[in-house]
């Protein structure tokens, strides 16, 4: 079926917007609804998929691939980006699982065997992306910050809280406190300090030590 004349400028705007995105980005149909109806955007993205400009991950979710210089083939999408997009599609957020956060912070040498993320939206679910299984586990909203005003700082502090959950009560050593403290700037320490009310009591002393201000 040929494109209607009125759809051509929308298709061009979608194409230009995608060209400005970083390779490896995850796209949602909803990201383009300011340009046209859901039906129109879905058709346009479907045509770009047929041309291998983007790849379909799931219904309404697409991947703008990064091409491997070595292999000359598309690199699979990053599981964290896919999980974040799946949660965002229904108005939610994700945080790394305790095991993933601990690995990111080098608090453990164990590499998580599964791509597990915690979310505050929808039901616990698994999705397959290529040969990867991504699991989104629904957890209590108390695990998530109440404000996203300082997104980067909040994401960092949430990773630290999750990492300490993995380490566990009674296992947080001075060495771990010093290591985690070195990951934060002063703004992130302030955000972490304000997060104490959303964390278990056994973690409070460690978080106070981690978030204390540097002496002048």
Order of alpha helices (4+ residues) and beta strands (2+ residues): alpha-beta-alpha-beta-beta-beta-beta-alpha-beta-alpha-beta-beta-beta-alpha-alpha-alpha-alpha
